[in-house]
Each structure stands twice: as C-alpha cells, then as structure tokens.
Amino acid sequence: MTIPLIAVAALADNHVIGNDNRLIWRLKTDLKRFRRLTMGRPLIMGRKTFQSIGKALPGRHTVVLTRDLHFGAEGVTVTHTLEAALAAGQDLAQRHGADAVVIGGGADLYDQTLPMCDRLHLTYVHAQPAGDALFPAFARGEWLETSREEHSRGPDDEHPFTFLDLKRRI
Ligand SMILES: NC(=O)c1ccc[n+]([C@@H]2O[C@H](COP(=O)([O-])OP(=O)(O)OC[C@H]3O[C@@H](n4cnc5c(N)ncnc54)[C@H](OP(=O)(O)O)[C@@H]3O)[C@@H](O)[C@H]2O)c1
C-alpha cells in the first residue's frame, strides 16, 4: 500500500515562499500548524531548506535530498535522487506507522513533487513580499478544497493568512 504524499507550504499571495534561503515572515500560528502536520511523519526536504533550518526537527524522520555525494548531517537520512527520497519516506512511514509522507520544501522540491502529491496543506500569507523562492503554479481545478480557515493578523502573526487544505480530484 502506498502511503499518501502531502506537501505542507506557506506561500504569499504572489507565491513567494522565501528569500536568500530564509523564511520571510513571522507567523507563530503557522509554525504550530507545520509542527502538527509533520509530527511523527517522515519529512522530505531539499538540502537548502535543511541547511536553512540547521538541524533535524525533533519527532520527525528527516530525509534530505542532495546531489552532493559527500553531504552528511546528524540524525537525517541523506538521499541523492528523488526516487530514493520518496522510497525512504515510504519505508520510514511503513516502519513507524505514519499515515503520510510530507514534502517540506523548498521551491525546487515542491516543483518536482507537486504532480505526485495527494494533498496540499497550504498557508496563504496575505502579503506581496519580494523573494527568490516560489511555490510552483498549479491548476486549481485539479484540486478539491477540503478545509479553509481564515486568520487575522495578531501579535505573533505578522500578516493575515488562510489555511487551505486541498485534495487531488484525479
Ligand atoms: N514557506 C515555506 O513553506 C517554505 C518551506 C521550505 C522552504 N522554504 C524556502 O525555500 C527556499 C529554499 O528552496 P530552494 O528551491 O532554493 O531549495 P530546496 O528545494 O530546499 O533545495 C534544493 C536542493 O535540493 C537538492 N535537490 C533537489 N532536487 C534534487 C534531486 N532530484 N536529486 C538530488 N538532489 C536534489 C539539491 O541540493 P544540492 O545543491 O546539495 O545538490 C538542490 O540544490 C528557502 O528560501 C526556504 O526558506 C519555504
């Protein structure tokens, strides 16, 4: 049985997700959602995103994708092809009884895996920041909205935002 592949991403209304290998907003409510959606699930990410976080996140088996055969980091599984990363995610999920494998970015990883994802857990950040990393364009009609939650700006959240869950129609 194939375990569902899901992407979790926070994107601005203009699809910017980061700049200079960093996140560009402070949204505590979204960090909590990211934690909830990834906890206990294998988390696949590109080498740049991993280095921007700086360590393996506790409670999640992190799979890092890089073409650098010499790359190593403590507490993560390193893979060198997308196929190997997805297989490692499936294997970890099966061994640990996880119900999904998560794609955690960045732009390059979302771009390559979006066609394979079963669900998207998006946070639309209502801002138009400048940035060099973008979430890929996708055909909204191929996705069914399963949940939407609006949030206003607050003391720990720099912008208003919307949590949107989408499920692939076909
Ligand atoms: N807002 C959000 O939700 C969110 C989430 C995550 C990240 N981000 C942001 O996204 C930005 C980073 O994204 P990015 O696109 O620059 O980098 P990335 O996707 O994190 O990592 C790209 C790297 O992954 C490796 N890679 C990608 N595809 C591969 C493949 N098929 N086989 C082997 N290795 C592969 C390569 O590493 P090597 O160069 O080592 O070969 C490549 O340079 C940052 O600004 C970060 O803050 C935002």
PDBQT file of the ligand as one rigid body, heavy atoms in Angstrom, charges set to zero:
ROOT
HETATM    1  N1  LIG A 201       7.420  28.953   3.087  1.00  0.00    +0.000 N 
HETATM    2  C1  LIG A 201       7.603  27.645   3.137  1.00  0.00    +0.000 C 
HETATM    3  O1  LIG A 201       6.677  26.867   3.411  1.00  0.00    +0.000 OA
HETATM    4  C2  LIG A 201       8.960  27.090   2.865  1.00  0.00    +0.000 A 
HETATM    5  C3  LIG A 201       9.241  25.743   3.119  1.00  0.00    +0.000 A 
HETATM    6  C4  LIG A 201      10.519  25.266   2.832  1.00  0.00    +0.000 A 
HETATM    7  C5  LIG A 201      11.470  26.112   2.307  1.00  0.00    +0.000 A 
HETATM    8  N2  LIG A 201      11.155  27.400   2.074  1.00  0.00    +0.000 N 
HETATM    9  C6  LIG A 201      12.135  28.316   1.475  1.00  0.00    +0.000 C 
HETATM   10  O2  LIG A 201      12.514  27.796   0.198  1.00  0.00    +0.000 OA
HETATM   11  C7  LIG A 201      13.841  28.245  -0.100  1.00  0.00    +0.000 C 
HETATM   12  C8  LIG A 201      14.689  27.040  -0.483  1.00  0.00    +0.000 C 
HETATM   13  O3  LIG A 201      14.180  26.443  -1.661  1.00  0.00    +0.000 OA
HETATM   14  P1  LIG A 201      15.141  26.061  -2.875  1.00  0.00    +0.000 P 
HETATM   15  O4  LIG A 201      14.302  25.715  -4.049  1.00  0.00    +0.000 OA
HETATM   16  O5  LIG A 201      16.156  27.132  -3.033  1.00  0.00    +0.000 OA
HETATM   17  O6  LIG A 201      15.948  24.798  -2.323  1.00  0.00    +0.000 OA
HETATM   18  P2  LIG A 201      15.463  23.363  -1.769  1.00  0.00    +0.000 P 
HETATM   19  O7  LIG A 201      14.322  22.837  -2.599  1.00  0.00    +0.000 OA
HETATM   20  O8  LIG A 201      15.299  23.428  -0.305  1.00  0.00    +0.000 OA
HETATM   21  O9  LIG A 201      16.790  22.510  -2.041  1.00  0.00    +0.000 OA
HETATM   22  C9  LIG A 201      17.290  22.379  -3.343  1.00  0.00    +0.000 C 
HETATM   23  C10 LIG A 201      18.443  21.400  -3.302  1.00  0.00    +0.000 C 
HETATM   24  O10 LIG A 201      17.938  20.079  -3.073  1.00  0.00    +0.000 OA
HETATM   25  C11 LIG A 201      18.728  19.145  -3.796  1.00  0.00    +0.000 C 
HETATM   26  N3  LIG A 201      17.915  18.502  -4.813  1.00  0.00    +0.000 N 
HETATM   27  C12 LIG A 201      16.755  18.961  -5.363  1.00  0.00    +0.000 A 
HETATM   28  N4  LIG A 201      16.246  18.056  -6.231  1.00  0.00    +0.000 NA
HETATM   29  C13 LIG A 201      17.091  17.006  -6.239  1.00  0.00    +0.000 A 
HETATM   30  C14 LIG A 201      17.102  15.766  -6.925  1.00  0.00    +0.000 A 
HETATM   31  N5  LIG A 201      16.109  15.407  -7.770  1.00  0.00    +0.000 N 
HETATM   32  N6  LIG A 201      18.128  14.925  -6.698  1.00  0.00    +0.000 NA
HETATM   33  C15 LIG A 201      19.111  15.240  -5.825  1.00  0.00    +0.000 A 
HETATM   34  N7  LIG A 201      19.145  16.398  -5.121  1.00  0.00    +0.000 NA
HETATM   35  C16 LIG A 201      18.151  17.280  -5.336  1.00  0.00    +0.000 A 
HETATM   36  C17 LIG A 201      19.889  19.950  -4.427  1.00  0.00    +0.000 C 
HETATM   37  O11 LIG A 201      20.867  20.007  -3.414  1.00  0.00    +0.000 OA
HETATM   38  P3  LIG A 201      22.445  20.152  -3.738  1.00  0.00    +0.000 P 
HETATM   39  O12 LIG A 201      22.620  21.558  -4.257  1.00  0.00    +0.000 OA
HETATM   40  O13 LIG A 201      23.103  19.930  -2.407  1.00  0.00    +0.000 OA
HETATM   41  O14 LIG A 201      22.786  19.099  -4.755  1.00  0.00    +0.000 OA
HETATM   42  C18 LIG A 201      19.240  21.311  -4.607  1.00  0.00    +0.000 C 
HETATM   43  O15 LIG A 201      20.163  22.374  -4.726  1.00  0.00    +0.000 OA
HETATM   44  C19 LIG A 201      14.323  28.966   1.154  1.00  0.00    +0.000 C 
HETATM   45  O16 LIG A 201      14.150  30.372   0.993  1.00  0.00    +0.000 OA
HETATM   46  C20 LIG A 201      13.426  28.452   2.239  1.00  0.00    +0.000 C 
HETATM   47  O17 LIG A 201      13.287  29.358   3.324  1.00  0.00    +0.000 OA
HETATM   48  C21 LIG A 201       9.929  27.914   2.347  1.00  0.00    +0.000 A 
ENDROOT
TORSDOF 0
